[in-house]
Every structure is written in structure tokens, then in C-alpha cells.
């Protein structure tokens, strides 16, 4: 199944986080693109991030972000 634009945007939002620490969060500002705000909201509903506008990665979110980093690394090499 190919990545649709919504999934791609969610992966882009996950890429903003540092999956190696629980001490760094991300804030999606209200002035961000509508697609970014919507992606953050979907990630929150999927329990991958702690706040609707970013916050921190949950345990599941850290795993997802780590896997997405691995995928990007493979594709870019």
C-alpha cells in the first residue's frame, strides 16, 4: 500500500521528534500549515504523541519514530 499524503505528513511530523530521548518535545504552532496541524491531531488520536499540538512522544510514538528514522536511512542510502 503506497503512502498517501496524510500518512506522509504524519511521518514528517514524527521526524521532528528526537526518538532517542523522552526529554525533548515538539510544539506545533497554530501558524503551521493546516496539513501539519491535522497530522499532529491524527498522531495524538493514535496515541503516538502526548498533546494535540505536539508535546512528547509516547512509548508507541517513540517506536514509530525510530522505525521511520530507520526507513528514511535505508531509503536515503
N, C-alpha and C positions, 0 to 999 in steps of 0.2 A: 504494500500500500504506500503510495507516494505521500510525502509531507504536503499537507495543504497549507495555505498561508497562515491560518490560525496556529497550527502546530509549530510552524517555523518561527512565528513571533514568540510563542511560549518558550521555545528553545533559546531564542535571543535574550529573553528576559532572564532565563536561568543562567545564561552565560555571564550576566552582570555580577553574579554572586561568586564568592570565593568558597568553593565546596570543601576546602581543607580546614576551615575554622568555623566555630559557632559564634565567634565574637564580632564578625563583620556582617552588617546588614545592608540593605539597599532601600532607597526611598524613591518611589515613582511619583514625580510631581504632577500636579493637576495640569500643568502646561505641556506634559509629554504628549506624543502623538496618541490619538484615540486608540490605535491598534495596540500600543504598548500598555495603555491603561486597561484595555479589555483583556489582554493576555495575562496581566498580573491578577486581575479579578478571577480569571479561569484557574490560574495556578493556586490561588487561595481556596477556591471552591474544591479543588482536587487535593487540598491539604498538603501542598508542596511548599508553601510559604506561610508565614505566621500572620501577615496583615494583608488586607485587600490592596494596599498600596506598596507592598514590598515586605518590609520587616526583615525577618531572618528565614533561612531555610529550615524546614522541619527535617526530621530524620529521613523521611521518604524523599524530601526535596534535595537533601544532600546527596543521596544515592542517585537520583535522577540527574542532578547537575554533574556529578562525577562521570556518569555514563555518557552524558552529552559531550563533556570535555574529551573523553576517550574517543568518541566517534569523530569529533572535529579533528583531533590529532591524526587519526588514521586517514581521513579524507584529505587533509592538507599535505600529507607526506608523499 
